[in-house]
């Protein structure tokens, strides 16, 4: 599981993810409000991210 930083998106991992595939499944989601996700006005507390 590759998680991007606060101001990034899942595409930050595009260069390294292919190199990790031989070692197992690679998952790099966009976190709430980043990249290709929607941008809700609320729901950015740590507990909200944990529920995702």
C-alpha positions as CSV (number, residue, x, y, z in Angstrom):
1,X,0.0,0.0,0.0
2,X,1.6,3.2,-1.2
3,X,0.1,6.4,0.3
4,X,0.9,9.8,-1.2
5,X,1.7,12.8,0.9
6,X,-0.6,15.6,1.9
7,X,-0.4,17.6,-1.3
8,X,0.2,14.8,-3.7
9,X,-1.8,12.1,-5.6
10,X,-1.4,8.4,-6.4
11,X,0.5,9.2,-9.6
12,X,3.5,10.2,-7.4
13,X,4.2,6.4,-7.3
14,X,4.1,5.8,-11.1
15,X,7.9,5.5,-11.4
16,X,8.5,3.1,-8.5
17,X,5.3,1.0,-8.5
18,X,6.3,-1.2,-11.4
19,X,9.6,-2.2,-9.7
20,X,7.6,-3.4,-6.6
21,X,5.2,-5.6,-8.6
22,X,7.5,-8.7,-8.5
23,X,7.4,-8.6,-4.7
24,X,3.6,-8.5,-4.4
25,X,0.4,-6.6,-5.2
26,X,0.9,-2.8,-5.4
27,X,-2.0,-0.5,-4.4
28,X,-1.6,3.2,-4.7
29,X,-5.0,4.9,-4.1
30,X,-5.8,8.6,-4.3
31,X,-6.7,9.8,-0.8
32,X,-9.9,11.7,-0.2
33,X,-9.9,15.1,-2.0
34,X,-6.8,14.3,-4.1
35,X,-6.1,13.2,-7.6
36,X,-9.1,11.6,-9.3
37,X,-11.4,11.7,-6.2
38,X,-14.2,14.1,-5.4
39,X,-13.5,17.1,-3.3
40,X,-15.9,17.1,-0.3
41,X,-16.0,20.2,1.9
42,X,-15.7,18.1,5.1
43,X,-14.3,14.7,6.1
44,X,-10.6,15.5,6.3
45,X,-10.1,14.5,10.0
46,X,-7.8,11.6,10.7
47,X,-10.7,9.5,11.8
48,X,-12.4,10.1,8.5
49,X,-9.4,8.9,6.6
50,X,-9.2,5.8,8.8
51,X,-12.8,5.0,8.0
52,X,-11.9,5.1,4.3
